[in-house]
Amino acid sequence: MGTIAEKLEYLADTKTAIKTALENKGATVGSVPFRQYANIIDTFSFSSADWYGIEWDIMNPNGIMKRIGNMNYHASLPVQSLMRGCMLLDDGTVNYYLHPTNWALRADGITAAVHDGSEGQVMVEIPDHWLLFEEDADGYTKRVKLSHTALAGYIFRPRCYVSAYEAALKRDTLTLSSVINTDAKYRGGGNQSAWDGTYRTMLGKPVTNISKTNFRTYARNRGARWNILPDHVYNSIFWLYMIEYANRNSQAPVNAVLDANGCRQGGLGSGVTTTDMGSWNSYNGHYPFINCGASNSLGNFSGEVGVAPASYPGGVTFMVPRYRGIENIFGHLWKYLDGIVLNGTASENQIYTTSDP
């Protein structure tokens, strides 16, 4: 910093910035010497200004939770609103972001986006965020608090990327993929080539009937930083949903109308869970029947899209759920999670987790 005048100007600007920030948070500052601002910062409570969260009683069977913290954040959702679709290159860099309401386009709203894997994997970016877990001494009342800034005692969840779709497999390289591609080299299910051109076609469908060990290998074939969905990332998605909807029942009916406070209501719908095993078996032997990208019309947002598979018994229309760009976050197919082992015994259940790939 140069001259004395420049230094004085810097101090004045800094004082103004601090004063404005404090007053935006509800503090009454007025005109005070610069040295007193530290005292104001120390004494003014930010406890409900920088976080938002949920509280519930574990004995209450009602899935609805109480919203706590900064109520304005429950409407604006500073963390969840930053989740967005993108094309991620194998080295982990973003090639480009997708238009928030039209994934057929790049974020510029002009240039076409390509979802077939040639311009990257279709992923959802989850931003940096911080979580704090609390429970009362009685063990019944629990709270989860969320912040988009670092707060003391909060657990840091760094930015990460998750597949927008259930996983496809590029069969010529055995590489796990998140794409919309109907080429034979991406044939899903159990690679039933005889079904091509029929109502049971596996072209454009996610892959199934592969061991967890091989799924890990096929993910790493894309690069050392690629994995099947880790438990700690799924855990983050789970809490982001819960805090946004304040509802433990993710399968509650979709309600696109905001409540009187501008907050989300309902859930993500029943999802692709409404068939019976017999009908599914007679249709295609329990293989996938929903194409990757079926809910793309929802862009970065949440909800459900109806899909009626050709020749499905009874002419059923399934509602494909989407949470912030993540399709079929539950239902349709079994999902693999990594980084967690459950060990049940006659006397206790043990859970082992790790966030280290």
Secondary structure, 3 states (H helix, E strand, C coil): CCCHHHHHHHHHHHHHHHHHHHHHCCCCCCCCCHHHHHHHHHHCCCCCCCCEEEEEECCCCCCECEEEECHHHHHHCCCHHHCEEEEECCCCCEEEEEECCEEEEECCCCCECCCCCCCCEEEEEECCEEEEEEECCCCCEEEEEEECCCCCCCEEECCEEEECCCCEEECCCCEEECCCCCCHHHCCECCCHHHCCCCCCCCCCCECCCCHHHHHHHHHCCCCCCCCCEHHHHHHHHHHHHHHHCECCCCCCEECCCCCCCCCEECCCCCCCCCCHHHHHHHHCCCCCCCCCCCHHHCCCCEEEEECCCCCHHHCCEEEEEECCEECCCCCCCCCCECEEEEECCCCEEEEECCCC
